[in-house]
Structures are given as C-alpha cells and as structure tokens.
C-alpha cells in the first residue's frame, strides 16, 4: 500500500513519480525558503513580478529549490521552458534549443533555458551559450552546487547575475513536510502516525527533495510491516536513509564543532584524530569538496614553506575529489589528511601577510621608492624614475644591497621563517641577506 494517491486519484503503485515531484510548488506563493531573494520586495521576486528576468546562475546546495524556482519563473513570465542536464547534454542539444529560441523570438516569445549542474559543462559548451545570452535570444538559468567563480567561464559569468540559495532551515522543511502530509491526501487509511519528525528533517541535511523521498520510502517500509496502526519513526527513517543518526548538522553548530576539531587535529600533527574527524564529516553527509577546500587553506596557513609540497598535494586533492566523487574521494582525502597532519608546521607566511596588511591599512599611500618605479616615458626618466636601480642578477649571488620597501617601512620584517622543515634553509638564507639590507 502506498502512502499517497496522485491528485487525479490514480493508484501510485502504477506510477514511479517521486513524492518530491508530485508536490513541487507551481507559484512563488507556494515556494518555501530563500526569503532573502523571494520575500516581498526582495530583488529576485521584484524582477520576476515585473517580468524583467535576466540570465542568472542559482548557486546552492541540493534540494534548495533551484529547479523548482526556474520552472516557476518560466510559468509566471509565460516563457517557453527547456531543461538540460549538463551531465547528459552536449553542444548539439544546446544549439538545437538556441535555434528554436531564435524562431520564437521573431514571434515575440521568450525562451528560458535551464541547465542543471552547469558547472559540469566544459568551456566549449559554455562558449556556445555566450552569443544567445548576450543578444537576449534566450534567458539562461544555470544551477550549480559549486562556486560559479571557479566553475563557470568569466565571459558567461559576466552576463549573468548570481543568486545564492541557502540550505533550507528546519522551519522551512517542516512547512514542506506539513504541506506534503496535507496535500497528498489523500493519505489512505489507516492514517500513518509520523513520529521523530525532527530526525527526518535532520537526516535530510537541508535538502527538501531528500526529505520527501526519504519520507515516502519510510512510510512504505512501515506499511509493509502491516498492523492496525502504521507508525513511522526513527527505525523507518534510518532504514530509508540507510544512515544511523549522528550528531552532525551540516547547517548547525555541530558542523562547525566537528570541522574545527578536524582542522585543529591536522594543525596539531595528529593524523589519527584528523582521520577520525574526517570520517565523522563524511559519514554525516558533508560535501567532500568542503573538506578539500579547507585543506588547501590549511596547507598555506599552517604548513607553508615548512613543506611547500603540502599546497601542491592539497590542490591536487581537490581536483581528484572533483573528478572521482564519493565514495572513492574518501581515500584521496585520507591520504592528504594524513600527509598534512604529519608535515612540519609553520604559520610564518600567514603571520607575514597579516602584518603587512595591517601596515597597508594604516598607511595605504606610502610612495614607491624612485629607483623601483617604472619609467615608460622620457619625462618619468628625467624625474628619476628607475634611476640607480640595481639589477640583482648582475651581482654575486644574484642578490644586491637595495631598499625595496617604502622609506617609512624600510626596517619592517614581516616574514620570519620558523626553522621547521624546509624553512630552516630559508631562514638561514634570509638572515644572511638581511644583514646587508640598507638601514
């Protein structure tokens, strides 16, 4: 027995349409969440209501409403709607839609092209969109879970507005759950009793689609067990999600607690603890790219020149995680985490840039010494630009006594190598050079 009947009263045992699709909102008033964009008077809502929708990129996690919002926009603006998945579509599919859009444009009809996972389009595929987006033949709506600054080519990104969608909050998910239980009547007798709703919301990780599909599976599991009253709760939810409840809320405090413990374990040189916290994050459903990005930052902030290879490895880790995905990405992450944990540590580069930024903010306009200035014109040369500059490679050791900082900063020392790992050699070299620096 299925939980829901389709609105046309057909038996759901004959359809495979998921619950999340059956109750998908069809108007802005039904849409839940993203109040910062769609609340009354907010920017995106105003553009939609005024029928002035630009090309745009929706950047947000799975289940935050990107596809639903694109469909609502098309319906409300009376535009032809095409949807492509970047995973399964190519340039030929794009060009076919662009050709159709051109014909519609002649008749005064707008076309919205929605590309799901647009970050998976390669450069050539994204290039194929440029002209039509620029001349208005189509309104492009791209959806991505990845930072579009890194994944979408600059020319296309400059022609689109980027709107950030947030993970759905618990109240948003509860509202969606309540509507599903009400609208999908619908509920057959005996009416299921939903318990541990907070656990269902937690296991969804802010993803409405995941929550609804998990609910549907859980109710079917409960129904299969029979009995006069179907109770759907912890056991059914854990079976439906194939995940035991762990205290790790990707959008809440425990997310930051576990991530903090992870970073501090790597920084502190404990690969065993670091791998444990890594496992906690992955088992809790954390995006492996989030972990990989944090490792890139850590490689510079906490290891730096004590082992310059750490940054190379961390960057390669991100690329590998992007290529292979889970579950294999766990192995790549574990290799990188154990190496970085075992590296000599130095925060000297981090300290150096922070000190330099502090000076720059206090004195942002200290003049560049004349001998370091560029002299592209005769006037500048006569004013002394570049005069008396010493070309380092003309001197023994390829180093020469010369002032490189502004006069007011000439005695500053920002970078002080720690003496750990490879920084020991850097420290000795710089001490020798600094002795000959003009004072």
C-alpha positions in Angstrom: 0.0 0.0 0.0 1.4 3.4 -0.9 1.3 6.4 1.3 -0.2 8.9 -1.2 -2.6 8.9 -4.0 -1.9 11.0 -7.0 -4.2 14.1 -7.2 -6.1 12.5 -10.1 -6.8 9.6 -7.8 -4.8 7.1 -9.8 -3.1 4.3 -7.8 0.5 5.3 -7.1 1.5 1.7 -7.4 1.3 2.3 -11.1 3.5 5.4 -11.2 7.1 6.0 -10.4 6.8 9.8 -9.9 8.5 10.6 -6.7 6.7 12.5 -4.0 9.1 15.4 -4.3 8.0 15.8 -7.9 4.3 15.4 -7.2 4.1 18.3 -4.7 6.6 20.6 -6.5 5.4 24.2 -6.0 3.9 26.0 -9.0 3.9 29.6 -7.8 6.1 32.0 -5.8 3.5 32.0 -3.0 3.8 28.2 -2.6 7.6 28.3 -2.7 9.2 27.8 0.7 12.6 29.3 1.8 15.0 31.7 0.2 13.3 34.7 1.8 16.4 36.8 1.2 15.6 36.6 -2.5 11.9 35.9 -2.8 10.3 37.7 0.2 8.1 40.7 -0.6 10.2 43.5 -2.1 13.3 41.3 -2.3 15.4 41.6 -5.5 14.6 38.4 -7.4 10.9 38.5 -6.6 10.6 42.1 -7.9 12.3 41.1 -11.2 10.0 38.1 -11.6 6.9 40.1 -10.8 7.9 42.9 -13.2 8.7 40.3 -15.9 12.3 41.6 -16.2 14.1 38.4 -15.6 17.8 38.4 -16.5 20.1 35.5 -17.2 21.2 34.2 -13.9 23.1 31.4 -12.0 21.5 29.8 -9.0 24.3 28.7 -6.6 23.1 26.5 -3.8 23.1 23.0 -2.2 21.0 20.1 -3.5 17.3 20.4 -2.6 17.3 24.1 -2.0 14.8 24.8 -4.8 16.9 25.7 -7.9 15.0 23.7 -10.4 11.6 24.5 -8.9 12.3 28.2 -8.9 13.4 28.1 -12.6 10.1 26.4 -13.5 8.1 28.9 -11.5 9.9 31.8 -13.3 9.1 30.3 -16.7 5.4 29.8 -15.8 5.0 33.2 -14.3 6.7 35.0 -17.2 4.9 32.9 -19.8 8.2 31.8 -21.3 9.0 28.6 -23.3 11.0 26.4 -20.9 13.7 24.0 -21.8 15.7 22.0 -19.3 19.0 20.3 -19.9 21.3 18.4 -17.6 24.9 19.2 -18.1 25.8 15.6 -17.3 23.9 14.1 -20.3 23.7 17.0 -22.7 26.2 18.5 -25.2 26.7 21.3 -27.6 24.3 19.8 -30.2 21.5 19.8 -27.7 22.3 23.4 -26.8 22.4 24.6 -30.4 19.1 22.9 -31.2 17.4 24.8 -28.4 19.1 28.1 -29.4 17.7 27.6 -32.9 14.2 27.1 -31.6 14.6 30.1 -29.4 15.6 32.3 -32.3 12.4 31.4 -34.1 10.3 32.1 -31.1 12.0 35.5 -30.6 10.8 36.6 -34.0 7.3 35.9 -32.8 7.9 37.8 -29.6 8.0 34.7 -27.4 10.7 34.4 -24.7 12.7 31.2 -24.1 14.2 30.2 -20.8 17.0 27.6 -20.9 17.6 25.9 -17.6 20.8 24.0 -17.3 21.2 21.8 -14.2 24.7 21.3 -12.9 26.0 23.9 -15.3 29.4 23.6 -13.7 29.8 20.3 -15.5 29.7 22.0 -18.9 33.2 22.3 -20.3 34.5 25.6 -21.8 33.3 24.8 -25.4 29.8 24.0 -24.2 29.6 27.2 -22.1 31.1 29.2 -25.0 28.2 28.1 -27.2 25.8 30.0 -25.0 27.5 33.3 -25.0 26.1 35.0 -28.1 22.5 34.0 -27.4 22.7 35.1 -23.8 24.2 38.4 -24.8 21.7 39.2 -27.6 18.7 38.1 -25.5 17.7 35.2 -27.7 17.5 33.1 -24.5 17.3 33.8 -20.8 19.8 31.4 -19.2 19.2 30.0 -15.8 22.0 27.8 -14.6 22.0 25.8 -11.4 25.2 24.7 -9.7 26.3 23.4 -6.3 29.8 24.7 -6.9 31.2 28.2 -6.6 30.5 29.7 -10.1 33.5 31.9 -9.8 35.6 28.7 -10.3 33.3 26.6 -12.4 31.7 29.0 -14.9 33.8 30.8 -17.6 34.2 34.5 -16.9 32.6 35.8 -20.1 29.4 33.8 -19.3 29.5 34.7 -15.7 29.8 38.4 -16.5 26.5 38.1 -18.5 24.6 36.5 -15.6 23.5 37.6 -12.2 24.5 35.1 -9.4 21.9 34.4 -6.7 23.0 32.3 -3.7 20.4 29.9 -2.4 20.8 28.7 1.2 20.2 25.3 2.6 16.6 25.1 3.8 16.2 25.7 7.6 14.3 23.4 9.9 11.2 25.6 9.8 11.2 25.6 6.0 11.5 21.8 5.9 8.7 21.4 8.5 6.5 23.6 6.4 7.2 21.5 3.3 6.6 18.3 5.3 3.2 19.7 6.6 2.1 20.6 3.1 3.0 17.1 1.8 1.0 15.4 4.5 -2.0 17.7 3.8 -2.0 18.0 0.1 -1.2 14.4 -0.8 -4.2 13.1 0.9 -5.0 11.5 0.0 -3.5 9.8 2.9 -5.0 6.4 2.9 -6.5 4.8 6.0 -5.2 3.8 8.4 -3.6 7.2 8.5 0.2 6.9 9.3 1.4 8.4 12.5 4.6 10.4 11.9 7.0 10.4 14.9 10.5 11.7 15.2 9.9 14.3 12.6 12.9 16.2 13.8 15.1 13.2 12.9 13.6 13.1 9.4 14.5 16.8 9.0 17.9 16.3 10.4 18.7 13.4 8.1 17.7 15.4 5.1 20.6 17.8 5.6 18.6 20.8 4.4 17.6 19.0 1.2 13.8 19.1 0.7 13.9 16.5 -2.1 15.9 14.1 0.1 13.5 14.6 3.0 10.3 13.9 0.9 11.8 10.9 -0.9 13.0 9.6 2.5 9.6 10.1 4.0 7.9 8.2 1.1 10.3 5.3 1.5 9.9 5.2 5.3 6.1 5.1 5.1 6.2 2.3 2.6 8.6 0.4 4.9 6.1 0.9 7.7 3.2 -0.2 5.6 4.9 -3.4 4.5 5.1 -4.4 8.2 1.3 -4.3 8.5 -0.6 -3.9 11.7 -3.6 -1.9 12.6 -1.7 1.4 13.0 1.2 2.4 10.9 3.8 4.3 13.0 6.6 5.9 11.1 9.6 6.9 13.2 13.2 6.6 13.9 13.7 3.0 12.7 11.9 3.6 9.4 13.8 6.9 8.8 17.2 5.3 9.5 16.3 2.4 7.2 15.1 4.7 4.5 18.2 6.9 4.6 20.5 3.9 5.3 22.1 6.1 7.9 22.1 6.0 11.6 21.5 9.2 13.5 24.8 11.0 14.1 25.1 14.4 15.8 26.4 16.3 12.7 24.1 19.0 11.4 25.7 20.4 8.2 24.0 23.7 8.7 24.3 24.0 12.5 26.6 24.3 15.4 27.9 20.7 15.4 29.0 21.2 11.8 31.4 23.9 12.9 32.4 22.0 16.0 33.5 18.9 14.1 35.1 20.9 11.3 37.1 22.9 13.9 38.2 19.7 15.6 39.3 18.3 12.2 41.4 21.4 11.3 43.0 21.6 14.8 43.9 17.9 14.7 45.7 18.4 11.3 47.4 21.5 12.6 48.4 19.8 15.8 50.1 16.9 14.0 47.7 14.1 15.0 46.8 12.1 11.8 44.7 9.6 13.8 42.4 12.3 15.2 42.3 14.0 11.9 41.2 10.9 10.1 38.6 10.2 12.8 37.0 13.7 12.4 37.2 13.3 8.6 35.2 10.1 8.9 32.7 11.9 11.1 32.2 14.6 8.5 31.9 12.2 5.6 29.5 9.8 7.4 27.4 12.8 8.3 27.0 13.7 4.7 29.5 16.6 4.4 30.4 17.7 0.9 33.9 16.3 0.3 34.8 19.4 -1.6 34.2 21.5 1.5 36.9 19.3 3.3 39.3 19.6 0.3 39.0 23.4 0.2 39.7 23.6 3.9 42.9 21.5 3.4 44.1 23.9 0.7 43.8 26.8 3.1 45.5 24.8 5.9 48.4 23.9 3.6 49.4 27.5 3.3 48.2 28.8 6.7 49.6 26.1 8.9 52.4 24.4 6.9 53.5 27.0 4.4 57.2 26.9 3.4 58.0 24.3 6.1 56.8 21.9 3.3 55.8 23.7 0.1 54.7 20.4 -1.4 51.8 20.4 1.0 49.9 23.1 -1.0 50.5 21.1 -4.3 49.1 18.0 -2.7 46.1 19.8 -1.2 45.3 21.4 -4.6 45.7 18.0 -6.4 43.4 16.5 -3.7 40.6 19.0 -4.6 41.0 18.2 -8.3 40.9 14.4 -7.6 37.9 14.7 -5.3 36.1 16.7 -8.0 36.9 14.1 -10.7 36.1 10.9 -8.8 33.5 11.9 -6.2 32.3 9.8 -3.3 32.9 7.1 -2.1 36.4 6.9 -3.7 37.1 10.5 -2.7 37.4 9.4 0.9 40.7 7.6 0.0 42.1 10.7 -1.6 41.1 12.8 1.4 42.6 10.3 3.8 45.9 10.3 2.0 46.1 14.1 2.0 44.9 14.5 5.6 47.5 12.0 6.9 50.3 13.7 5.0 49.4 17.2 6.0 49.0 16.1 9.7 52.5 14.6 9.6 54.2 17.7 8.0 56.4 20.1 9.9 54.2 23.2 10.6 54.8 26.9 10.1 52.3 29.8 10.1 55.1 32.3 9.1 53.5 33.1 5.7 50.1 33.7 7.3 51.7 36.0 10.0 53.6 37.9 7.3 50.6 38.8 5.2 48.6 39.8 8.3 51.3 42.2 9.5 51.8 43.6 6.0 48.0 44.2 5.6 47.9 46.0 9.0 50.6 48.4 7.8 49.0 48.9 4.4 45.6 49.7 6.0 47.2 52.3 8.3 49.4 53.8 5.6 47.9 52.9 2.3 49.7 55.6 0.2 53.4 55.4 1.1 55.2 56.2 -2.1 57.2 53.6 -4.1 61.0 54.4 -3.9 62.1 56.2 -7.1 64.6 53.6 -8.0 61.9 50.9 -8.1 59.4 52.9 -10.2 58.7 52.1 -13.9 59.9 54.7 -16.4 58.0 54.2 -19.7 58.3 57.9 -20.8 61.1 60.3 -21.1 59.5 62.6 -18.6 59.4 59.9 -16.0 63.1 59.1 -16.6 64.1 62.8 -16.2 62.1 62.8 -12.9 64.4 60.0 -11.6 62.0 57.0 -12.1 64.1 53.9 -12.1 67.4 55.7 -11.7 70.0 53.9 -9.7 68.1 50.6 -9.7 70.4 47.7 -9.3 69.6 44.6 -11.3 70.1 41.6 -8.9 71.4 39.2 -11.5 74.4 41.4 -12.2 75.7 40.8 -8.7 77.3 38.0 -6.9 74.8 35.5 -5.5 72.1 37.3 -7.6 71.4 39.4 -4.5 72.2 43.1 -4.1 72.0 45.6 -1.2 69.0 47.7 -2.1 65.9 49.2 -0.4 62.7 47.6 -1.6 60.2 48.9 1.0 58.9 52.5 1.2 61.0 54.8 3.3 58.6 54.7 6.2 58.6 50.9 6.2 62.2 50.2 5.3 63.0 48.4 8.6 59.9 46.2 8.7 60.3 42.4 8.9 57.2 40.6 8.0 58.3 37.1 7.2 60.2 35.3 9.9 60.7 31.6 8.9 60.1 29.2 11.7 63.1 27.0 11.3 60.8 24.0 10.8 61.3 21.7 7.8 62.4 23.4 4.7 62.0 26.8 6.3 65.3 26.1 8.2 67.2 26.7 5.0 65.1 29.7 4.1 65.7 31.2 7.5 69.5 30.9 7.2 69.5 32.4 3.7 67.3 35.3 4.7 69.3 36.0 7.8 72.4 36.4 5.6 70.6 38.6 3.1 69.0 40.8 5.8 72.4 41.6 7.3 73.3 43.5 4.2 69.9 45.4 3.9 70.3 49.2 3.9 69.2 50.7 7.2 
